[in-house]
Amino acid sequence: MARKKLLTSWERFSTRIVHSFSGGGVKKRARADKDLADDLAKARMAVTPEVFRSTVIVSTIVTYAALIVGAVFIHQVIVPVTYEQTQDPSSVEECRSWAVKNP
């Protein structure tokens, strides 16, 4: 019988990253948090508190990084579209005459 995977690849990645950067501090605090363990048991989530907490931390960091990257590069999309929609005042009369000639 094949061995069952207990954690998703994202959970394994998150746990590995957080534990390597925190030196095990997150793991110790998460295991000591009995309220979190009880809440996870009530929700029937099959993860340990340290895996849950590390997944939440990495997901939050990735979300904020994507938000910052989006905020930095959004001007390359919004500004050209807004600028292209503005009409040059010198061409307004030509457009009106074209609209009258071509109904």
C-alpha positions in Angstrom: 0.0 0.0 0.0 1.3 3.4 -0.9 2.2 5.8 1.8 -0.2 8.6 2.3 1.0 12.2 2.0 0.2 14.0 5.2 1.1 17.6 4.1 0.6 19.4 0.9 3.7 20.7 -0.9 2.8 24.3 0.1 2.6 23.3 3.8 5.9 21.4 3.6 7.6 24.4 1.9 6.1 26.9 4.4 7.1 24.8 7.4 10.6 24.4 6.1 11.1 28.1 5.4 9.6 29.4 8.6 11.5 26.9 10.8 14.8 27.6 9.1 14.4 31.4 9.5 13.0 31.3 13.1 15.4 28.7 14.5 12.5 26.7 15.8 10.9 29.6 17.8 7.7 29.4 15.9 7.5 25.7 16.4 7.9 26.0 20.2 5.4 28.8 20.5 2.8 27.0 18.3 3.1 23.8 20.2 2.7 25.7 23.5 -0.5 27.4 22.2 -3.2 25.0 23.5 -6.1 27.2 22.2 -4.8 26.9 18.7 -4.5 23.1 19.0 -8.0 22.9 20.4 -9.4 25.1 17.6 -7.7 23.0 15.0 -9.1 19.8 16.6 -12.6 21.3 16.7 -12.3 22.2 13.0 -11.1 18.7 12.2 -8.1 20.1 10.4 -5.4 17.4 10.1 -2.4 19.7 10.7 -0.4 20.4 13.7 -0.3 23.9 15.2 3.2 24.6 14.0 2.4 23.7 10.4 -0.8 25.8 10.5 1.0 28.8 11.9 3.9 28.5 9.4 1.5 28.2 6.5 -0.4 31.3 7.6 2.8 33.3 8.0 4.2 32.4 4.5 0.8 32.9 2.8 0.6 36.3 4.4 4.1 37.3 3.3 3.5 36.0 -0.3 0.2 37.9 -0.5 1.7 41.2 0.6 4.6 40.7 -1.8 2.2 40.2 -4.7 0.3 43.3 -3.5 3.5 45.4 -3.5 4.6 44.1 -6.9 1.1 44.9 -8.3 1.1 48.4 -6.8 4.6 49.1 -8.3 3.7 47.9 -11.8 0.1 49.0 -12.1 1.1 52.4 -13.3 2.4 50.8 -16.5 -1.1 49.6 -17.2 -3.4 52.4 -15.9 -1.4 55.5 -17.0 -1.1 54.6 -20.7 -4.7 53.6 -20.9 -5.8 56.9 -19.3 -3.5 58.9 -21.4 -4.6 57.3 -24.6 -8.2 58.1 -23.9 -7.6 61.8 -23.5 -8.1 63.8 -26.7 -5.8 66.5 -27.9 -7.8 69.8 -27.9 -6.5 70.8 -31.3 -8.2 67.7 -32.9 -11.7 68.2 -31.4 -13.0 70.3 -34.3 -11.7 67.8 -36.9 -13.5 65.0 -35.1 -16.8 66.9 -34.9 -16.6 67.6 -38.6 -15.9 64.0 -39.4 -18.8 62.9 -37.2 -21.2 65.2 -39.1 -20.0 64.0 -42.5 -20.1 60.3 -41.5 -23.3 59.7 -39.5 
